[in-house]
Amino acid sequence: MKEDQLRWRCRRGMRELDLMLLRYLDGAYDQAPEAEKAAFVRLLDEPDDRLWRYLSADCLPVDSSLAELVLKIRSASTSSS
């Protein structure tokens, strides 16, 4: 998927969520392994409310690759706050 398409999909309408997703896209996506890139695209398929729960440390996805990515995004968000 092209970066401009990913950037558009990161725009969720909730500023905090947008910032977390865009921070990952800008800072880690290009260097990520293909499996992690695929997991990010799958993560963007999640509904906003569930995605917010994942990224706000309320819960983790059952899918282990998504859970690892969520933890990575959370970590990047807390370290740059």
N, C-alpha and C positions, 0 to 999 in steps of 0.2 A: 504494500500500500504506500502511496506517495506521502511525503511529509505534510504537504498542504491538506491532504485528506485527513490524516491523523490529527493535525492541529485543529481542524474543524470539529472532529469527533470528540476532542478533549474539551470543547466548549460546552459545558453542561448547564449553564445558567445559575450555578451556585459558585460564587467567587472563590471560596476556599477549595472546592473540588477542582475547579478550573486550574487554580494555581498549582495544586499538587500534581495533577496530570501533566500540565505543560512543563513544570520543573523537571519531571522525569523525561519527557520527550526531548527537551532542550539539553539536558545534562547527561543522560545515560543511554537513550534509545540507540543512537548511532553506533555506539561501541558494544551494545548488547549482543549476545549470541542469537542466532536465528530463532531458537526455541523461546527465548525470552521475548523477542519481538512478536512472535506469534501469540504468546500469552498476553501481551499488552493489547493486541488487537481484540482478543477474546474478552479481556477485562472491560474494554470499551463497549462491548455488547451488553453488559449488565445494566439493569435499570438504575436510574440515578439514586433512588433511595437505598438500594442494596450497595451500590458503589460507595456511597457516603458512609454507610455502616462499616464497610470493609476498611476504608481509608481513615476513618476517625477512631480506629482502634476498638471498635465495639465488637467485631467478630472477624473471622477469616473465612475465605472460601473453602469448600471441601476439596476442590481440585488443588493438588499440592503445588503445581507450577504457578497457579494464580496466587496461592497463599504466599509463596516465596516472593513473588513480584510485589504483592501488597506490602509485605514487610519491608522490602527494599524502598518502595515509594514512601512509606511512613517514615523510615529512617532518614531519607533525604529531606523530608519535610521538617522533621524535628531538628536536624543538624543545621539547617539553613534559616531557622526562625530567629 
